[in-house]
Amino acid sequence: MSAVSRISQEDLSNDEIDTRIQLSIIDAILDHQLPPGTRLVEAPLCEAFGVTRGTLRRVFVKLAHERVIDLQPNRGAVIATHDVKEAREVFEARGILESGSVKSLAAKRKVLPELRALAKREHALREQGNWGAWIRLSGEFHIKLSEANQNNIVSAYLRTLIARTSLLIGLYETPKRNSCSADEHGAILDAIEQGDGERAARLMEHHLGEYASELLTEATPPKEVDFTKLFAPVRML
């Protein structure tokens, strides 16, 4: 999880405090420290973050709205679980938008050196075992690829879908799996720069389709979490 320096609550607005807690929980999910079904117990979390129950519950409402957690009667907040159908539908929606996007870029024979560099950074992070950072950077690759088309409406839709799929990857994919997404990203860029729109679209559909078909096969069971230790770097003094 990315560490955030300790800081006094007096130096932060309520929105800033909420955002820090929200992002810390999402980071822990991306780093496989909070598997699906993990119960977020209020008392130790309040102690871990140094905040009141009111603050924590406000964050829970935001996370529930984004489908990061479920708020369940008699159980409270639980890291959300997702079924195969839902995951496939989200990736299918991405495939429809992104295959059209890369076709359009290929028609312009767009050269994308910034994305080449980003794919190399992805590969390095994966090799280093920096799982959460790799997931975030992979999502950023797809966002920037869409933005290269300069269609703000498509990019806005994709940001929402990519945020959801990044969480699904963080929740359900395991670091031991032999993923070659950086290589696949490179192949998509090759097809775009060569002006081969059909191949670029086919590669993108295959790339996203692999996740949709395999993502939920290795779910990690819930575990006991030491919230104080996990969230110590972001405790509000």
C-alpha positions in Angstrom: 0.0 0.0 0.0 1.2 3.5 -0.8 2.3 5.2 2.4 0.9 8.6 3.3 2.7 10.8 5.9 0.9 11.2 9.2 -0.8 14.6 9.5 -3.0 16.3 12.0 -6.7 16.3 11.4 -6.6 20.1 12.0 -4.6 20.5 8.8 -7.2 18.7 6.7 -10.8 19.3 5.6 -13.4 16.6 6.1 -13.3 15.8 2.4 -9.5 15.4 2.5 -9.7 13.1 5.5 -12.4 11.0 3.8 -10.4 10.8 0.6 -7.2 9.6 2.4 -9.1 6.9 4.2 -11.0 5.9 1.0 -7.9 5.7 -1.1 -6.1 3.8 1.7 -8.8 1.1 1.7 -8.7 0.9 -2.1 -4.9 0.6 -2.0 -5.1 -2.3 0.4 -7.5 -4.0 -1.9 -5.2 -3.6 -4.9 -2.3 -4.9 -2.8 -4.4 -8.1 -1.9 -4.5 -7.2 1.8 -8.3 -7.0 2.0 -9.8 -10.0 0.1 -13.5 -10.2 -0.9 -15.7 -10.9 2.1 -13.3 -9.3 4.6 -15.4 -7.6 7.3 -14.3 -3.9 8.0 -14.8 -3.7 11.8 -15.5 -0.2 12.9 -13.8 0.0 16.3 -10.3 -1.2 15.2 -10.5 0.8 12.0 -11.4 4.0 13.9 -8.4 3.3 16.1 -6.2 2.6 13.1 -7.1 5.8 11.3 -7.5 7.9 14.4 -11.0 9.1 13.4 -14.6 8.9 14.8 -17.2 6.4 13.8 -19.1 9.2 12.0 -16.1 9.9 9.8 -15.6 6.2 9.0 -19.3 5.6 8.2 -19.3 8.6 5.9 -16.4 6.9 4.0 -18.2 3.6 4.0 -21.2 5.2 2.3 -18.9 6.5 -0.5 -17.2 3.1 -0.9 -20.6 1.4 -1.0 -21.7 3.8 -3.7 -18.7 2.8 -5.8 -19.4 -0.9 -5.1 -16.1 -1.3 -3.3 -17.8 -2.6 -0.2 -21.3 -3.9 0.7 -23.2 -2.6 3.7 -24.9 -5.6 5.2 -27.5 -5.8 8.0 -26.0 -7.2 11.2 -22.6 -7.5 9.6 -21.7 -3.9 8.8 -19.2 -3.1 6.0 -17.7 -6.0 4.0 -15.3 -5.9 1.0 -17.6 -6.6 -1.9 -17.8 -9.9 -3.8 -18.6 -10.0 -7.5 -20.0 -12.8 -9.6 -18.6 -14.0 -13.0 -21.5 -12.5 -15.0 -21.0 -9.0 -13.6 -17.2 -9.1 -14.2 -17.7 -10.3 -17.8 -20.2 -7.5 -18.5 -17.9 -4.8 -17.2 -15.0 -6.1 -19.3 -17.3 -6.6 -22.3 -18.4 -2.9 -22.1 -14.7 -1.9 -22.0 -14.0 -4.1 -25.0 -16.8 -2.4 -27.1 -15.4 1.0 -26.3 -11.7 0.3 -26.5 -11.7 -1.8 -29.7 -13.4 1.1 -31.5 -10.9 3.5 -29.9 -7.8 1.7 -31.1 -9.3 1.3 -34.6 -9.7 5.0 -34.8 -6.1 5.6 -33.6 -4.8 3.1 -36.2 -6.7 4.9 -39.0 -4.5 8.0 -38.1 -1.4 5.8 -37.7 -0.9 7.5 -34.3 2.6 7.2 -32.8 2.4 6.9 -29.0 5.9 7.1 -27.5 4.5 8.1 -24.0 2.5 4.9 -24.0 5.5 2.8 -25.0 7.4 4.2 -22.0 4.4 3.5 -19.8 4.2 -0.2 -20.9 7.9 -0.6 -20.1 7.2 0.8 -16.6 4.3 -1.7 -16.2 6.6 -4.6 -17.0 9.2 -3.4 -14.5 6.7 -3.1 -11.7 5.3 -6.5 -12.5 8.8 -8.0 -12.4 9.5 -6.2 -9.0 6.3 -7.7 -7.6 4.8 -4.2 -7.0 1.3 -5.5 -7.5 -0.9 -2.6 -6.6 1.2 -0.1 -8.5 1.2 -2.4 -11.5 -2.7 -2.5 -11.5 -2.9 1.3 -11.2 -0.4 1.8 -14.1 -2.1 -0.8 -16.3 -5.4 1.1 -15.8 -3.6 4.4 -16.6 -2.3 2.9 -19.9 -5.8 2.2 -21.1 -7.1 5.7 -20.0 -4.2 7.4 -21.8 -4.8 5.3 -24.9 -8.4 6.4 -25.0 -7.4 10.0 -24.4 -5.2 9.9 -27.4 -8.4 9.9 -29.5 -9.5 13.2 -27.9 -13.0 12.0 -27.4 -13.9 13.2 -23.9 -17.2 11.3 -23.7 -15.6 7.9 -24.4 -12.8 8.7 -22.1 -15.2 9.6 -19.2 -17.1 6.4 -19.6 -13.9 4.4 -19.7 -12.5 6.0 -16.6 -15.5 4.7 -14.7 -15.2 1.2 -16.2 -11.5 1.0 -15.7 -11.8 2.0 -12.0 -14.2 -0.9 -11.5 -12.1 -3.4 -13.4 -8.9 -2.3 -11.6 -10.7 -3.2 -8.3 -11.8 -6.5 -9.7 -8.3 -7.3 -10.7 -7.0 -6.3 -7.3 -9.6 -8.4 -5.6 -9.5 -11.6 -7.6 -6.3 -11.9 -9.7 -3.3 -13.4 -8.0 0.3 -12.2 -8.5 1.5 -15.7 -9.2 -0.5 -15.8 -12.5 1.7 -15.4 -15.5 0.3 -12.2 -16.9 1.8 -10.6 -19.9 -0.3 -7.5 -20.1 2.7 -5.2 -20.8 3.6 -7.4 -23.8 0.0 -7.3 -25.0 -0.1 -3.5 -24.6 3.1 -3.4 -26.8 1.5 -5.5 -29.5 -1.6 -3.2 -29.5 0.6 -0.2 -30.0 2.5 -1.9 -32.8 -0.8 -2.5 -34.7 -1.9 1.1 -34.2 1.4 2.6 -35.4 1.3 0.2 -38.4 -2.2 1.4 -39.3 -3.8 -2.1 -38.8 -7.1 -1.2 -37.1 -8.6 -4.7 -37.4 -5.6 -6.3 -35.7 -5.5 -3.6 -33.0 -9.2 -4.1 -32.2 -8.7 -7.9 -32.2 -5.8 -7.7 -29.9 -7.7 -5.4 -27.5 -10.7 -7.7 -27.4 -8.5 -10.7 -26.7 -6.6 -8.8 -24.0 -9.7 -7.8 -22.1 -11.5 -11.1 -22.9 -8.8 -13.1 -21.1 -9.5 -11.2 -17.9 -13.2 -11.6 -18.2 -12.9 -15.4 -18.6 -10.3 -16.1 -15.9 -10.6 -13.4 -13.3 -12.8 -15.0 -10.7 -11.2 -18.5 -10.7 -8.8 -17.9 -7.9 -10.6 -15.9 -5.3 -8.7 -15.5 -2.0 -10.8 -16.3 1.1 -11.3 -13.6 3.8 -8.7 -13.4 6.5 -8.1 -11.8 9.9 -6.7 -8.3 9.3 -4.6 -6.2 11.8 -6.1 -2.8 10.8 -3.8 -0.9 13.1 -0.7 -2.3 11.5 -2.2 -2.1 7.9 -3.2 1.5 8.1 -0.6 3.0 10.5 1.0 5.1 7.8 -2.2 7.1 7.2 -3.3 7.5 10.9 -4.8 10.9 11.5 -3.1 12.2 14.7 
